[in-house]
Amino acid sequence: MTTPAPASSGKGVNTFLVLLAIALLAALVVPWVPAGVFEPGAPVALERFSWVPGAPTSVLFGTEDGRGFLNFLFEGLVSGGRNGAAVGVIALILIVGGSFAVVSATGAVDRGLMKLVSLTGDRPAWLLGSLFVAFSLGGAVFGMGEETIAFIVLLLPLVDRLGLPRECAVMATYLASQVGFATSWMNPFSVLVAQGIAGLPPLSGAGFRIGMWAVFTATGLAFTIWYARRYRRPRADAPVEVSRVALGWADRVILLGLVATVAWIVWGVTERQYYLPELSAQFFALGLFAAVVAWLDRRMDANTLAETFTDGVKQLVPVALVIAAAKGMLWLLGGADPHQPSVLNTLLYGIGHLLEGWPTWAAAQGMLVFQSVFNFFVTSGSAQAAITMPLMAGLGDLLQVPRQVAVLAFQLGDGLTNLVVPTSAVMMGAIGVAGIGWGEWLRMIWRLFVLFMAMAAATVALALGVGYA
């Protein structure tokens, strides 16, 4: 799962520290900026904006009355309710983190993926194809990222024996996971966070995104197989014999439970309008199911299962703080209601006035470019959503770009650039274990990356054309 790096990682500036600095800057600037409001009872538009002299704004510190820097994190944590950010989204994120930690700890997913390897044997196209689809689904469903590094290590000896370039192991795992991450319809650490902050129902617009995932995955898979065939070395040794991986009954049951949970979620959202409380219960049910099966199979005792769940929750606390900090910054700026006086309204008016006259399609493409560039500095999907979506959602309202399209521009710009930005610790680790330098990696995939970005621009344009909202 892609989460912000912990403070002790030593890999760049901690995301939460960046958010604290932005919040302090907001607290310093906001008292000197006049508040503005868009006319109540009417659509948000530049001509309906007006200044509100004397409207209360933030103060620098202040632990009592007023909006101050010392209050922003608490206010962010308690903002919203069970059906929205931050409280509802944070609850979902923490429960998902614990549940997936339990599923991962059972080893069923690992053995399932290695079973694919054993079944394909000495057939590179089948091997790469099955792995690519599986890891793309992993990125789309539960934000797989860091986990791919371990699989690359396991695959390298097999790839070498097959005469395939080592980069094929990276393409079929890490690259595939990031394609899934970028085009996901349900990734709880990217799409659901962005939709929650933008005020959209979770999993809304899933049909369009599932089609997008299929097209991007097929494109990435075709490139990987083409690359493998073009650069495969003649093999002088005997055919590869891959030891068959045995799936126990518990592995099969847990994997079936994972597939059933995904189907249950899709049904619940589309047919019964499930929202954050119901989604949290579904993910928790998956975690409990996997825990019971693992306990019955004597893989883990009850104490270990409980500790695994709580450890998974702990790993997602940085994401929760990022969401809270984002909502707290909105509070410092006066809130996200365009019909109540706030400095955020003033900021949106200023940017909107600067972009006034731009066609809607150009504004949407500008959002895609902005999110792509921003990912160089903040590679965590949840952090980027928390920082940028409050502004992008409101700006989209001003420029007639639907919020669903703004989320689409975010996820494509954030996810696809994970394939090339050297500030991504996961990407550098993935290519590093394969013995590939960053410059060498760029020379290998720049054509695919350019194609992906062109497809992303076309997807955003198509979403506008079909009224994706």
N, C-alpha and C positions, 0 to 999 in steps of 0.2 A: 504494500500500500504506500502511496506517495504522501508523505507527511513532512512537515517542517523539520529541519535538522535540529537536534538538541543543542543546547547551549555549549556543551562540552565537545562538540564534534570537531571544532577547529577548521571547518570547511566554510569559510566566509562568515559574513555577519549574520547573526541569529535573526530570524524573521520577526520574532516578537520585539527584539530591540529596535528594528526598523519601524515597526508600528508605534512603539513608544515615542520614538523621535518625531514621527509624523504627528502624533497626538499632541506632543508638547509644542510643536510648531503651530498647530491649529489653535491651541490655547493662547499662544502669544499673538497671533494675527487676528483672530476672530473679534476681539473687543474693538478693533479699529475699523472693522468692515461693516457697513450698514446692512441691515437685514432687508430682505425683499420677499414679496409674496405674489403668487399667480392668482388671478381672479377666481374666487370660489364659485363652484357650480358650473364651471366651463372647462373645456379641454385645455391642457397646458399649452401655451403658445407665447411667443416673444411679445406680441402686442398686448397681451393680458398681464404683463408684469408691472409691478409698481413698487416703489420704495416705501418702507414703513419707518419714518423717523421716530427715534426713541424706543424702538422695540428692544426688549431685553436680549442680550447676547451673552456669550460665555465670559467668565472671568479667568484670570491666570491660574489661581489655585482654588481656594474656597472649599472647605469641607462641610459648610452648612448651606446657606441659600445660594442659588445661582449655579451656573454650569462651570465647573473647573476641572483642571487636569487631574487632580487627585481623586475626583469622583468618576472619571470616565470609564474605568474598567468595571467597577461595580454596576454602573448604569447599563453598560453593554451586556454584562452577564444576565441581568434581570429583565432586559428588554424583550418585548414580544410576549408570546404565550405558548401554550402547548401545540399550537398549529402554525407557528412561524418562528423566524429568527428573532432573538438568539436562543431562547430557552428551548424551543422545540427542536431546532436543528442541532443544537449541541447534544441534547438527549439522544437523538437518532445517531449522531456520529459516535458517541461513546458506546452505545449498545452495539452498533455494528462492529466497532473495533474489538470489543470483547468476544463477540460471537465468531468473527472470522479468525481470531487468534486460536480459539478452540478447534475450529475446523482445520486450520493449518497444522496445529500441534498433533492431530491424529495421524498425520502422514498420508491420509487418503488421497489428497490432491497430488502430492509428490509422486506417489506410486502410480496414480492414474496417468500422469504425464509420461512417466518412464515406461509404462505399459504400451503407450503409443509408439515409443521408440523401439521396443522389443518386437512389436507386431510388424513394423515396416521393414526391419532387417536391412538387407542390402539394396534398398530401393530409395535412392536419395530424394526423388520427387515426392514420394509418399511420406517419407520421413519429414522433410521440410514443410510439406503442405499440412500434415496433421499437427505438427508443432505450431506452425504459424497461426492456424485457426484457433487452437487451444489457448495460446498465450494472448492472442487478440481478444478472445472472450474473457480471459482473466483480467486484462486491463479494462475492459468495458464494464464488467460486472462488479469487481471489487478492487479496482485501482492497482493491479499488480505492477510492480516496478522493481524495487530492490531485490525481490525474490528471484528475479531472472538471473542474477549474477551466479548463484549457486548452480543453476541448471546449465549455464554456459560452461562452468568448470567440468560438470559431469559429461557434457556433450563433446568437449574438445577431443578426447581420445578417439571417439567414434568418427567424428568429422575427419580427423587426420587419416584414419584407416580407410575411409571411403574416398580419399583423394580430393575432398572438398576444401575450398578456402576456409580458413578459420573464421573469417567474417560471417560466413553463412550461419554459424552457431549464434552469433550476435543478432543477425537479421531475423532468424526464426524465433527468437526469444525476446530480447529487449526491444528491438524495433517493432515486432508484432504487438507487444504489450502497449507500447506508446501509441500505435495506430488505434488500438482499441480504446485507450485512455482518451484520445483526442476526439473520437467519434461516438463516445458512449451515450447511451440513453438512460443509464441508471447508476453511474459511478458515484458512490456516496461522498467521495472526497473531492469532487470537482463539480459535476453537473448539479447534483442535489444542493450543494452549498451555494452555487451561483443562482440557482432557481429560487432558493429560499431567501437570499438577500434581495433578489429582484422582485420578490412578491409573487412568484409563479408557483402553481401547484407542482409538487415533486412528480417526476416522470411525465409531466405534460409534454406533448409533442414527441412522444416516444416513437411513433410510427415513422416519422420523417428521419429521425436519428438512426433507427435500425436500418433503414435503407441506405443511409449515408455510411454506416459502419460496414455494411456488406460490400459497397463499392470500393471504399478505401482499403478494406482488408484484401479483396480480390486483386487490387492493383499492387499492393505491397507483396502479396504472395507471388504474383506473376513475375515481378522484378527479382525476387529472391531465387526462384527456380531458374529464371533466365541467367542470372549471375552465376549460379552454381554450375549450370551446364557449360557456360562459356569458359569458366576458369577452373574446371575440374581437372585434376592431374591424373595421368594414367596410373593405375594401381598395379604394382608388380607382385604384391603378395596374394595370398589366398583370399577367397571371399570372406567378408566379415561375418563372424558368428556372434550375434548379440545374445547374451544370456537373457532368458525370458523372465520377466518380472511377474510374480504371482500376486494377484489381488485376492486378499482374504475376503471373507463374507462381510466383515465390518467395512472394509474399503468400498465394496460395491454398494452397500446400504447407504453409507455417508455420501458417496457421489450421487446416488439416486436422490437422496434428500436435498442435496444442493441444487440439482436440476429441478426438482419439484418445487423448491422454494422460489426459484426464479419465475417459474410458470405461475405460481400462486400470487406473487407480487404483481406480475403483468395483469392477471385476471382481476385482482383486487382493485388496482388503480383504474383499469378501463371499465370494469363492470360495476364496481361498488364504490367508486370514488374514494378509495383508501387514501389517507393522508399521513402526516408524520406519526401520530400515535399508532395507527395500524401497521405502518411500515416498520416501526421499531419493534412491535410485537412479532412480526413475521421474521425479522432477522434474529430476534431473541429465541424464537422457536427453533430456528436452524441451529443456533449454538447449543441449546438444550438437547436437541435430537442427536447431534454429533457427540455431545458429552455422554449421553446415556449409552449410545452404541459403543463408544470407546471404553466405557466402564464395564459393560457387559463382556467385551472382548478382553478385558484385563490389560488393556494398553496403558491406562492411566487410572490412578485412584481418585477418589472424590476430592481430596485436598488439592492434588495437582491440577485437576480440572478447574477448580475454583480459583486457584492462583493464576492459571493460564488466562482465564477470563479477565481477572482484575489487571493482570499485566497488559493485556490487549487494550483495556480501557485507559491505562496509564499512558500508553504510547500515543493515544489520540488526544490527550490533554492539551498538547501544543496547538492542535487544530481548533479545539474548543476556545482556547485563549485568543487565537487569531480571529475567530468569528466574533467573540465578545469585544475585542479591541476595535474591530471594524464598526460594529454597532455603536460602541462608545464614541468613536470619532464622529459618527453621524449625529449623535446626541450633542457633542461639543459644537457642531455646526448648526444646531437648532432643530435637528430632526429631518426626516425625509418627506414629510407632508408638504407638497407644493402649495397648498392653500393655507399654510400657517407661516408667519414670518420666520425666516431663517437665513443664515449666511450661505447655506448650501444653495438655496434658490438664487441668491446673488451670483454665486459661482457658476451655476448652470446658465443663467442668463448671459453672463459674460462670454462663456465659451460658445453658447448658442448664437450670440450676436456675431462672434468672430466667424462662425461657420454659416451664417445666414446666407441663403442663396445657393448653398451647395445642394445638388440633387440628393435625394434619399439614398440612392445606390452608392454614391460617393461617400456619404457619411458612414454607411455600413461597412464599406471597404476600409475606410479610415480606422474604424474600430478594430477590424481584423489586424491591420498593420500595427496599431498601437499595442494590442495584446501580444503580438509576436515579439515586438521590441522589448516590451516590459518583462517578458519571461527571461530575458538575459540577466536581469537584476534580481528577480524573485522567481525561482524555478518551482516552488511549491504551488501546485494547482489550487489548493484550498486558500493559501495565503493570497495568491493573485486575485482569486475571486473576491475575497474579503476586502482587499484594497481597492480594486477597480470597479466592481459591479455597482456599488452605490452610486458612483458618478456616471457610469455608462448607462445604467437603467434610466436615470433621470434625463440624461442627455438624449437618449433615444426617444423619450417622450417629446422632447422639444423638436427633434429633427424628423419625427414621424418614422423612426426605426422601431419596430415592435420589440418588446423586451425579450421575447423568445429568440429573435435574431441577434440581439445583443449578447445573450448567453451563448448562442452558437458561435459568434465571432470570438468570444472569450475562449471557449473550449478548444476550438481549432487552432487559434493563435498560440495558446498555452501548450497544448499537447504536442503539436507537430514540431515546434521548435525544440522540444526536448530531445529530438534526434540529432541536433547539431550544436547547441549552445555549450561551450566548455565550462560554464558555471554549474552545470548539472553534475553533481557528485555521482549520481547513479549511472549516468551515461559514461562518464569517465572511468568508473569502476568496471562497467560491463565491457568496454573495449580494452581496458587495461588487462583484465584477466585473460583476454584472448591474444595479448601481445600486439595490439594495434594502437598506433599513435593517433592523436586527434587529427592531424593533417592528413594522414593516410586514410582515416575513416571518412573525412570529408570528400576526398578524391573518389572514394568508392560509391558514395550515396548521393552526391550533389544532384545528379540527374533526377533521382527519385524524390529528393526533397523539393526541388523546383516544381516537379510535376504535382506533388502533394499540395504545395502552396497555391498553384494555379487551380487545382481542384477545389481547394478551400474557398478561394475567391468566387469560383463558379457556384459553389454550394450556397454561399451567403447571398449571391445574386438570385439564385433560384428560390431560396427561402423568401426573399422579398417579393419575387414575382408571383408566388403562389399564395401570398398572404399568410405566411407561417407566423402565427401569433398564439 
